Amino acid sequence: MLPAKYLETLNKTKEIIKTAESVTITTDMWSSRNNDSFMGVTAHFIDEDCEVKSVLLDVYLFDGAHTSVNMANDLRRITDDW
């Protein structure tokens, strides 16, 4: 059931975000108690009804050094996917 619900939510989110003329992307990085690093990426936009919308694009385990090059590469991958 979880994969089906994921696909349903993904498709709904794609429908919502495709109405956006432009978006602002925010990121957040944090470490878990066992020192795993994670990065979350969110898109924010104003819809056709002038309501602010925010959609989570990805949360993933961030491997490697926290350099600007590594973060930029991951942001590019995520935005290309969307």
Secondary structure, 3 states (H helix, E strand, C coil): CHHHHHHHHHHHHHHHHCCCCCCEEEEEEEECCCCCEEEEEEEEEECCCCCEEEEEEEEEECCCCCCHHHHHHHHHHHHHHC
